[in-house]
Amino acid sequence: MDNSKRTVVVTGFGPFGEHSVNASWVAVQLVVHVGVSGMATTVTLEKCGRNHGYKGLDNSSFCPDSQCCIVGGPDCIDSVIDMESVCKRVMASGLGVSVSVSKDAGRYLCDYTYYTSLYLSHGRSAFVHVPPIGKPYSGEDLGRALQAIIQEMLELLDQAEEKIHCQHFH
């Protein structure tokens, strides 16, 4: 394995004590979750998380009694990231990894995590499903694809924020 490549997990925290705005959350800007899907044959960008329909037990034999993520939350929350644009841009870059967009993250831990993250971040989250190693991509292929995807997401987020910022001054 190439020692120059590292896996980095970045997290931020919400308000606490006298900190009504937590600088760590502002600095993180975007939360990206990645999960494996045995059904996926492409790197799949999830458009939205869904609140209801959780019936399967997780590895700890847990399932919420309410069968939903957030009681009283909206049925579906879309990411602020335009996943179709991310998909088109990454596919056009000639990376050699197929990318697609999905509207159903599966009503299991991935979807539960995504919905909860979207709810808490006001849509500033993303979820990417990857196929199992070797079916058809190597770990290195998937790593390169994720890097390209995250760069495109940040680019789109920056453009959206610039547009909002400009509108406030006109």
N, C-alpha and C positions, 0 to 999 in steps of 0.2 A: 504494500500500500504506500502511496506517495505521502510522505510526512508533511509536505507543504500544504496539503488539503486538510481542513479541519471542519468538524460539525459544530455549529454554534447555535445555542438556544438563547434567545433574548426575551426577557419578560419585563413587564412594567406593573406597577401597583396603582390601585385607586386611591381616592381621598382618605385621609385619616387625620385625627387630631386637628391641629390648626391648619393643616394643608388641604384647603378646599380644592386645589388643583395640584395633583401630584406630578412633579416634573418628570418622573420616570415614565409615566404613562404617555405624556406628551412626546417625549423623546422617542419612544418605541414606534409611534405613528401608525403602525399596521401590525396586526397579529395574523400569522400564517400557520395553519395547522396542516399536517400531512398524515394521511392514513393509507393503509394498504387495502385494496379490494381484490378479492379473488376473481371477481367478474370482470375487472377492468383489463382492457388490452391496450389502452392508451393512458397517457397522463391526463387526468380528468379534473377540470376546474369546476367546482361546485358553485352555482349561482346563488343558492339560498339554503337556509336551514329551516326545518319544519318543527313545529311545537308539539303536535299530537301524533299518536299512533305508535307509541313505544311499548311493545309487548314482549320482546325477546329479552331473556336474562343475559347480563354481561358475565364476564369470567368469574366474578365474585357472587354470582347468582342473585344479582340485584336488578330490579326493574322498578321505576317509580310507580307508586300506587295510583297516581293520577294519570299515568301513561302519557304524561307531557313533561316538557322541560321547565317551563315557567307558567304556573297557574295564573290565568288571566292575561298572559302574553298573546301577541298577535299570532295567527296561524302560521304565517310564513314571514321571514325577514330576509330581504335581499342584501347582498353585499353592496357597498358603495362602489366597489371595483366593477368595471364593465368587463365581465369575463369573456364575452365574444371578442372584444378588441384585443385583450391579452392573448387569446387563442390565435387570432389571425396574425398578430405581430410575431409570436413565437414560431408559428408554422412557416411564416415568410422568411424567417431568419436562417432556414436551412440547417437546423440543429440535428435533423435525422431522428427525431423522436416525435411521434404523433401525439397531438394534444387535442382534446375535445372538451365540450361544455355539457354539464348535466344540471338538471333541476331537481334531482332527488338523491340526497346523500345517504339514503338507506334506512332511516329510522332505527339506527343502532348507536353505538358509542360515538362514531364519527359525526353523525347528524346531531346527536344530543350535544356534543362538545361545540359543534359549529353554531347551532342555534343559540346556545347559552353565551358564546363568545360574541356573536352578532348583537344579541340583546344588550350585553354589558358594554360593548364598544360602540353602540349606535351605528352598526353596520360596517365598522372599520376592521373587518376580519375577512380572512379568505380560508378556504379549505381545498386542498388538492389531494385527490386519490391517485395512488400509483399502483400499477400492477405488481404482482409478486416478482422477485428477482428472477431474471432469465426468461420471463414470459411477457414480452420478448426482450426486455432491456436489462443491461447490467446495472449495478449500483452506481457506477461512474456515469453512465448515460442518464440515469434518473437524477443524479446530483447536478449534472450540467443543465438538464431541463428545468429543475427547480430554481437554480440560480437565474436562468434567463427569465423564467416566469415571474419571480420576485422582482427582478429589475424592471420588467415591464409594468408590473403592478405599481411600484413606487413612482415610475415615470408618469403613469396615468393619474395617480393620486396627486402628484405635484402639479400637474397641469390643471386638475380640477380645483385645487386650492388657489392657484394663481388666478383662475377665472373668478372665483369667489372673492378673493382679495381685491381684484381690479373693480368688481362691481360695487364694493363698499366705498370706493373713492371716486365714483362717477355719479 
